[in-house]
Amino acid sequence: MVLDGHVFTVPDGVRGFDANLIIPPNAAAAFIQRGYRFCVRYVRRQTVHDFDLTPDEADGLIGAGLGLMVVQHVESETAWTPTAAKGATNGDVAATEAQQIGIPPGGMVWCDLEGVTVGTPAAQVIDYCNRGTRRSPARDTCRGYTWASTAASMRRSSTERCASATIGARTT
């Protein structure tokens, strides 16, 4: 199942919100009434949580008229060390979650890099990112990265090939 909507770039100034809890359709409609146009929701990294984005919730958000941006949970908010092996594993999980939710081919799943251990070499973080974005026949999503203190060298990683995008209103 692919979500019934379209992928588009979110222009500057559009209001959205980040939620690490399930947003039922009535709450989504209330956000629309208050001027919000997209929602950032989370998929698992390793552990499955009751509050992870599901196919039904994604469909309900789109049906209510909210755009949807998908992020993979951070490993730890305090300290964790990225490795190429973790990047490959987490990228595979993100791609699987995206397929199960119905993210269309070419859609983006963001990876939260907050909490990376201070002093981790930029090259190691870039290796993590690059392994998480490698393409395979089963993986047709882009990965974007959020990091509170992005180093200039991060901008040279393969993530530049992906545009900031959200899945928006149904195409009727």
C-alpha positions, -999 to 999 in steps of 0.1 A, spaced: 0 0 0 13 34 -9 -2 65 9 -27 83 -12 -9 117 -16 20 133 -32 56 142 -23 65 178 -24 90 203 -10 78 223 20 82 261 14 97 283 41 72 296 66 48 267 65 38 257 101 42 222 113 47 203 145 68 174 159 50 147 179 63 116 195 28 103 202 -1 90 180 -21 118 164 -58 107 160 -78 121 131 -98 146 153 -65 160 167 -51 163 132 -82 182 121 -78 205 151 -42 212 141 -54 221 105 -79 245 120 -51 262 139 -30 267 108 -6 238 109 0 221 76 24 192 84 33 168 111 67 152 119 62 116 132 86 89 142 94 53 132 115 28 152 152 24 151 156 -8 170 128 -11 195 92 -10 185 72 15 206 34 19 210 37 55 199 55 48 166 39 59 134 16 32 119 1 29 84 -34 37 98 -21 68 115 -2 80 84 -34 75 63 -54 94 89 -30 124 90 -30 126 52 -68 122 51 -72 151 75 -51 173 52 -18 173 71 14 167 53 37 141 69 74 141 75 89 108 89 119 107 112 136 76 126 140 77 165 173 88 179 194 61 194 200 81 226 194 117 236 225 118 258 253 99 240 258 74 213 285 66 188 276 62 151 293 35 131 291 24 95 275 -9 106 249 10 127 242 32 97 235 2 74 213 -15 100 193 16 109 190 26 72 175 -9 65 151 -6 94 140 29 82 135 17 47 114 -13 59 93 10 82 88 34 53 75 6 30 52 -7 57 38 28 64 32 34 26 58 62 20 60 64 -18 92 57 -37 115 86 -34 100 98 -2 123 108 27 129 94 61 148 117 84 175 103 108 179 121 141 216 125 149 211 144 182 231 131 211 262 119 191 290 115 215 311 147 218 344 142 200 332 116 175 351 123 143 330 139 115 343 112 91 327 85 113 294 103 114 295 107 76 303 70 72 272 63 93 251 86 72 264 73 39 258 36 49 223 46 59 216 60 25 230 33 3 205 21 -24 192 -14 -30 162 -28 -48 143 -30 -15 153 6 -4 138 34 -25 137 62 1 160 91 7 175 98 42 178 133 55 198 141 87 191 164 116 219 172 140 219 201 165 255 211 157 260 202 120 296 204 109 304 218 75 319 185 65 285 168 71 272 189 42 295 171 19 280 137 26 257 119 2 226 133 20 227 164 -2 211 144 -30 178 143 -11 155 173 -9 135 182 21 101 168 14 68 159 29 38 138 18 8 159 15 -28 161 6 -46 133 -12 -47 135 -50 -84 132 -57 
